[in-house]
Amino acid sequence: MVSFFDRVCYPFNIFIRLTSKKTIRWIMADLFTDLLIYIAIGIMTFAMGAIIGYQLLMMYYMKRFMVIAKQCFDADSVVPIIDELARET
């Protein structure tokens, strides 16, 4: 446990504190905890981005499909689907 004196005088005795084995273990545990927190934030951010991206792409292509389906219905042919596939590839 860090005392009040150590907290107040931390900038002045940093080199003394870093030589203590107990302090080194405390600093390493603190850094590892921070690392785990940042990794968890990164994973959650990636997951949210993947879900949002998936939803946006589904909305775009669903809208696009409805337009093509209406064109096919109006033309009574599959030519608009073939044209769209040629345009997308």
C-alpha positions, 0 to 999 in steps of 0.5 A, a space after each residue: 500500500 502506498 502511503 500519503 508521504 509516498 504520494 506527495 513525494 513521488 516526483 522526488 523519490 521515483 528512483 528510490 521507489 523503482 529500485 524496490 522489489 515490492 514497487 516493481 511488482 506493483 508497477 508491473 501489475 498495474 501495467 498489466 492491468 492497463 494492458 488488459 483494459 486496453 485490449 478489452 477496449 480494442 476488442 469491443 471497438 472492433 466488435 462494434 465496428 464489425 456489427 455496425 458495418 454489417 448492418 450498414 452493408 445489409 441495409 445498402 444491399 437490401 435497398 439495392 436488391 429491392 430496386 433490381 427486383 422492381 426492375 425485373 418485375 417491370 421488365 418481366 425478365 432477369 436481364 436487370 439482375 445480370 446487368 447488376 451482377 456485371 456492374 458489381 463484379 
